[in-house]
Amino acid sequence: MADKGEDSPDQGQAGSNVDADQAEKKRRTQTPSPTPGQSASNVFMVPASPPKFISFEQLMSAANGVKNMTLAHEIVVDSDFELEKKVPEENSLEKMVTDIAHKAFWDLLEAKLSEDPPDYRNALVLIQEVKETLFMVIPPQSERLKNQINDILDMDLIQQKMENDAFDIRYYADYVIGIMARLCAPVRDENINKLKTIKEIVPLFKGIFEVLDLMKRDMANYTIAQIRPYLQQQSVEYERKKFTEFLAIQKENNLDGLQFAKVWLKNSHDKLKRLEDEVNTETATPVLMATPQAIMNEAYMELLQWNNNNPFPEMCLMDQGRFHDLQTSVNQLTLVASILLVTYNTVGAPIAGLQDLKQTLTSHILTLLEANKDKDVRENVAEQVKAEVNKCLMTHGFPQLGQKSEILMGQIKDVFNTDNAIHSLMKKRLMDFIREAIKTKHVSSLKVPTGFSAVESKLSQVLGKFLRLISHNRSVFGVYYAEIIGALIERHQDLSPR
């Protein structure tokens, strides 16, 4: 997003300028501290008694604090987070009003420019807005470029030219496009080139504003990427502080703010202890499986298989939606791998080794699952697979499935059942892979589990999101997890036979 011209700083200068702007960025991005007497945010969604008296100012401050914290949290845990333009829904009142207002403005401008002599007063407003927008997308360190724009887009001088019939609107439009070409990200170069081909003034300025809007969003997203490391630290401290305030409110009301987290971690602890006891009955050398780290890791794994009838752990509530989405993705990947396995085993040699078919089936199955998340699509998926396999067989000169069709479709529909042997096998492979990824610091060296090569890219995305989520969660709430797990282990040791 740096200026492409001579004002572009080198990487070292950019780094130092970013450092110099940290104080300002902190001021703009840091969430306001709660005012005295203000209750802790209810973002953790566990019932607490509201304060008896609260002013409107305090209420708005609290609301903004939660929104700011949520935005910062989004940026931190989602490496793909970007601002997107809000587009009103088609046929909505908002879109109708917006379209009418925009059309009226541009129609008036065209009418004024068509007069003899042309009336440029509306154009003056346009140029002022363009100038202000350009300053929004210029890197802070490009002072020389700012001065140049101020000199060329001198509004007093432009107005004098208009009054003296010496104003050339095309000259200023071309100058603005030239500046935009220097400032825009490479992805916008095509948009800039299209602007250069527009001859009519009104469509040209409409296009300029559309591209400037894109450039503003590019700059905002560039800034988000730059401040993400800073926000990571700030978000950890702020979220921990708000959670501490929440626990204090709960305690005042004789409520346990860690009630569901304790159940969640105890289930993980008890599961590992059962496995530990089973292993130790068969070996002479005792094995310790219920370590604090293992308990925490197993608890995180449980979030990918969560029973929605159970209350979610308090410390994970901000990300409940994300964990739910990841759970859906894990289920989808398991289904794809299971369907591919039964398909290739059933059809056999004619399609063995055909990677194109595997990729086609993967793409179509995922599309069906994504588009029908709340529907039973096993029949549709089975029909789709049958059609693609028959098409592939015909292309390669093999006979159609024939009687195998019913066998294949039946097996595909069966693997949608979670207790199906193949479904269980593929789910175990996938969960073991994710579990190993949590334990190791060298994720890139992990081997994709057998049967999942066709979905390797999506699996990497899912794993990356999951690891970022739990890493941030552990950073914020690690001290509380340590206390709960410590108490579980100590209690178990106290109750163990001496």
N, C-alpha and C positions, 0 to 999 in steps of 0.2 A: 504494500500500500504506500510505499514511499514514492516521492516525486521522481518521475523517470528522467527529468532533465538535469541541468547542471546543479540544481539545488538538492539533489538526492544525496543524503549522507551515506558514508560507508558503514559497514556493519558495526565497527567499533564505536563510531559516533552515535549510531542509533542506540546502541546499548547504553552509552553514557547518558543520552537524552532521556531514555526510559527511566534510568535511575533518578535523574534530576526531577522527573515529573511524578515520582512516587507519592510525595506529600499531597499533591493535587488529586491524584487518582484515589488516594486513601480517603480524602475528604468527600469525593464524589461517590465512592463505592461502599464506604463503611456504613453499616446499619446504625441508626441512632440508638443510644442507650436509653433504657426505660427511665421515665421520670420517677421521682420519689413517690412511693406509695402505689406505683403502677403494678398490676398483677403480672405474673409470668405469662408468657404466651401460651395459649391453649393449643398450639400446633401439635402437641403430643396426644391430644384427643382423649385424655383420661379425665373423667368428671372431676371438677373442682368447684367449690363454692365461689360465685362471682363476688367482687368487692361491692360493698353496699353503696358507695358513692364514687362516681368517676366522672370527670369532666369530659366534654366533647373533645377538647384538645388532647387529653390523655388517651381517649379512645382512638383518635386518628393516628396519634403517635404509635400506639401499640399495633394498629393495623398496618401502618407503613413499615414498622419494624419486622413484622412477620413476612410481608411481601418482599422486602429487601433481603431478608435471610433466605427466603425460598428461592429468589432469583440467584443469589450467590451460590446456594447449594446446587441449583441446576447447572450453573457454569462449571462448578468444581467436579461434580460426579459424571457429567456428560461431556465427553471430549468433542462430541459432534454438535454441541449446543450452538445455535446461531439464531440471531434475530431474523424474523421473517415479516414481510409486509402483510399487514392485516387487509384482507380482501373481503368486502361486505358480501354476504350471501346473495346469490342471484335472485332477482325479483323481490328483494327485501326493501323496506322503506328507506333504510340508510343508503342503499345503492342507488335507488331512484333519485333521492334528494341530491346525492353527490354527483351523479351523472348530469342532472339538470343544471346544477350550479356550475359545473365545469363547462358544459356546452354553452351556457349563457355567457360565461367569461370569454371563451375563445371566439364565439360568434361576434361579440361586441368588439373585440380586438380586430378581427378581420374587417368589420364594417368601418371602424375608425381608420385603419390603414388604407382602405379603398377610397377614402374621401380625397378630394382634390382641392387643396394640398392635403397630404396625409396628416391625420391627428395622431401624434406619437405619445400622448400623455399616458395611455395604458401601457405602451411599450416601456416607458420609463420605470413604471412599477415592476414590470417583468425583469428588467435588467438589474434593478436593486435586489430583487429576490434571488436572481441568479448569482449575484455577487456574494450575498450573505451565505448562500448554499456552498459556493466554492470555498469560502473560508472554513466551513465545517469539515471539508474533506482534505484540507491542506495540512500536512504534518506540522506540528507546533514549531519545529526548528527552521522551517522554510520562510524566514523573515523576508529575504530578498524577493521571493515570489509574491508574497503578500503585498509588499510595497509596489511591485510592478503592477499588480492587479488594481491596487488603489489608484495608481497613476492613470491607467488606461480606462478603468471603469469609474472615473471621477464623475459623480452624479451631477454636481454643479456644472461642470464643463459640458457634459452630455445635454443637460437641459438648455444651456446657452446655444449649443449647436442646433437643437430642435427649434428654438425660437428664431434662429437666423437661417433656417432652411439649409443647414450644412451637415445634417445628421444622416449617416449611412448605417442603417440597421444591420445590413448584411456584414459590414466590417466587424461590428461588435459580436455578431453571432459567430463568425469565423474565428475571432479571437478567443471566445469562450470555448469553442470546440477544441481549439489548439491546446488550451490550458487543461481541459478535461482529458485530452489524449495523454498529457504528461502525468496526470495524477491517477488515472484509473488503473485498476488491477488488469492484468493481461486478459482475464476472462471477459472484460468489457470492450476490448479492442474492436470486435466485430460491430458492436453497437455504435461506437464512435465512427467507424467507416461508413455505416449506413446514414448517419447524420450528415456526413459530407456530401451525400448524393441528393439530399432534399433541397429543392429549389424554392418552394413556397415558404414564406416567412412564418405563417401561423403553424403549419405542421412541423416546421423546423424547431420552433420554440417548444411546442408540445413534446417533441422528441428529446430536446435538451433536458427538459424537466424530468422526463421519465428516466433518462440515463443518470441524471444527478441523484434521483431518488435511489437508484440501485447503488451508486457510488457511496451515498451516505450509509446505506446498510452494510456495504463492504467495509467501510471504515469502522463502523460500530463493531462488526464481527472481528476485524483485525485487532481492535482495542481489547475485546473480550479475550482473545487468544493471548495477548500480551500480559494482561493482568491476572490470567488464570492462576499462575503460581503464587502470586501475592494473595489472591482470594482463598486459595487452599489453606493457607495458614490462618488468615482472618476468620474464615468460616469455621474452622475447628474450634478456635477460641470462643467465638460468638455462640455457636450452637451448644457448646459445653456449658457456657454461662447461662443460657436460657433454660437448659435442662436442669441445672442446679436450682434455678429459681422455681421452676415447675415442681421439683421434688420438695422444696421448702413449703410451697403452698399445699401440696398434698399432705405433708406431715402436719401442718397446722389444722387440717381437717380430718386428722386421724385416718388418712388413707395411705396405702403403700404405692408409691409411684413406680415401683419396680416389680409389681405383682406378676405381670404376665411374662416379663423377662426372666424372672426366677423360675417359672414353670418351664419356659423354653430351654433354659440352660440345664435345668435338672433332668429334663428328658434326654438331652444330649449326654450328660454325665452318666445317667443310668444305662443308656444304650451301650456306651463304651465299657462300663463295668460288667455288663452281661457278657459281652464279647471277650473281655479280659478273663472272666471266670471260666468261660468255655475253653479258651486257649490254654489256660494254666492247669486245667484238669488233665490235659493231654501231653504236657511237657514238664520236664524236671526243672527247667530254668524258668522262674517266674517272669512274666512279661507285664510291663506297666503300660496300659493303653489309655487310661483316663487321665492324661496329663492336661494341664490348663490349656495349652495350645491346641491339643487334639479336641478337647471339649468345645472350644470356641469354633474351630474349623467345622466340626460336625454340626454345630448349631447353625452356622451359616448355610451348610448344605441342606439343612432341613427347610430353609426358606425357599428352596427350589422345588419342594414337594409339599408345600404348605396346605393344610386342610383349612379351607376358608371358614369353616364353622368355629375354628378356634380364634380367640383374640390374638392380635398381632403383638409382638414384643414392643414395648414402649419406645425403645431406642431405635427401632427400625421403621416407625410409622411414617416418617417423612418420605421414605422410599418404598412404601408398601406397593404402590402402583408399579414401580420399576421392577421390584422382585416378582410381582405377579406377571408382568410382561416377559421377564426372563424365564419364569416357570412355563409359560405358554410356548416360548421358543424352544425350550428343552424338550417339551412334549412333542412339538412339531418335528424337531430333528430326529427324535426317537422313532416317530412314525415313518418318516422318509427312509431312514436306514432300514427299518423292519420291512417296509414294502419292497425296497430294492432287493433285499436279501431273498425274500420269498419269490419275487419275480424272476431273478436270475437262476435260482435253484429249480424253479418249476419249468421254465422254458428251456434251460440247459444250454447245450453247445451252440445252437444257432445264434445266440446273442452274447455268448461269452466274450468278454474283452471289448465289447462295443461301447466306448466311452461316450460317444455322441448320444446314444440312446439313454445312457445313465444320466447325463446332464439334462436332456430334454424331460425325462420323467421327473427328475428332481425339481426342475423349474415349474412344471405344471402342477405337481403335487403341492408344493409350497404355495403356489398361487391360489389353489382351491382351499387350502387350509387357512390362509390369511384372510381370504374374502368371506369365509364362512366360519368364523371362530366360535360362534355359539350354535352352530347347526351340526347335525350328523351328516357328514359328507362321504361316508364310507362307500356308498353305492356309486356316487359320482366319481370318486377317486378310482374305484375298481374299473369302471367303464372307461375312464380316461387312459389308464394303464393298458387295458386290453387293446384299445384302439391304437395307441402308440406302438405297442409291441407288434401288432399285426401289420401296421404300416412299415415298420422296420424290417420285418420278415419278408414282406413283399419286395422291398427295395433291394434286399440282398439275395433274392431268388430262392427263399425258403417257403415251404407251405405254411398256411395260416395256422393259428392255434387249434382250431377245431374243438375236439372234446376237452382239450386242456383249458379252454376258456373258462368253463364253470369252476374247474379246480383252482385256477389262478385267482379268479374273482372271489371265490369263497375264502381262500387263504388271506387275501388282502383285507377283506372285511373282518376277518378274525383278529388280525394284528392290531386293530383299533381297540380291542379289549386289553386293559392293562394287565390282566392276569394271563394273557397269552404267553406261551413259553418264549417265543421269539421276541415279542415286545419286552418281556422282562429281561432277557439277555442283553438286548441292545440298550435298554435303559441303564442296566448295571454297568455296562462298558462306558457309557457316556458319563455317568455319575462318578465312577472311579477315576476317569480322566480329569474331570473338574476338581475332584478331591485332591488328586496328585498335584494339579496346578496351584492349588492353594498352598500346599506344603512346600513346593519348590520355588526357588527364586530364579530359575532358568526356564521360564515358560516356553521360550522359543525352541528349546531342545526336546520338548515333549512330543512323543509320537502320536499322531491322530489315531484314535481307537479304530480297530478293524471294523469295516462296514460304514465308516463315516467320511471317507475320502471325497465323496461327491458333494458333501455339505461342509467341506473344510473351511471355506471362506466365511460362511454364516456362523459356523461353530466358533471361529476365532473372534468374530464380533461379539457374540454372546458371552464368551469367556472374558474378553476384555472389559465389557461393561460390568460383569459380575465382580471381577477383581477390583475394579475402581470403586465400586459401591462399598464392598466390605472393607477395603483399605481405609476409605474415608470414615466409615462407620466405626472401625476399630480405633482410629486416631481420636475421634470425638469421645467415645464412650468407654475406651479401654479401662479407665480407672474403675468404673462401675462393674464392668465384666469381671475384672480381677477380684473385686470384693465378693461378688456373688459366687464365683467359681472357687475362690479360696475357702469360703464358708462351706460349700458342698463337699470339698475334699476333706476338710478338717472334720466335719460332722461324720463323714463316712469312716474316717480313721478312728475317731473316738468310739464308734459303734462296732468296729471290727474286733474280732476275738484277739485277745493278747496271747 
